[in-house]
Amino acid sequence: MTVPYTGGCQCGQIRYEIWAEPLTLYACHCQECQKQSSSAFGMSMPVPRDAVVILQGKPKQWQRVSDSGREVSCLFCEECGTRLFHNPARNSKITNVKPGTLDDTSWLMPVGNLWTRSAQKWVVMSEQMLNYEAQPSDFTQLFEQFQTE
């Protein structure tokens, strides 16, 4: 895949483009991601925040505190509820795109798992991936691993 990456919400009210390559892609097994995804985990694809362009619609935003104790702004479609982006307060240069909202998801290949200590018991973690019991203090390995894939 090459830029721009395109995506949107389920109902089509919000459409976006990403004009930079992703920095990494990982699955998060924290309880908040399980709730927001209504599944066993959520996925995050960090990109430079200024590379995200909203083409249509306006996401609604609300704040929450993550399992790591950090503030996160969550952006979603007010009409259908699709979670689109997370903007971490700790890094104003990054937006975590929820990659299931991309138009083409065929190329997605996470390189790591975060918060494995709260993963559902039936989820099998690959030893080929970077696995963290909680939030890593440094994402360098996740970025480097993604660049080599």
Disulfide bonds with the S-S distance in Angstrom:
none
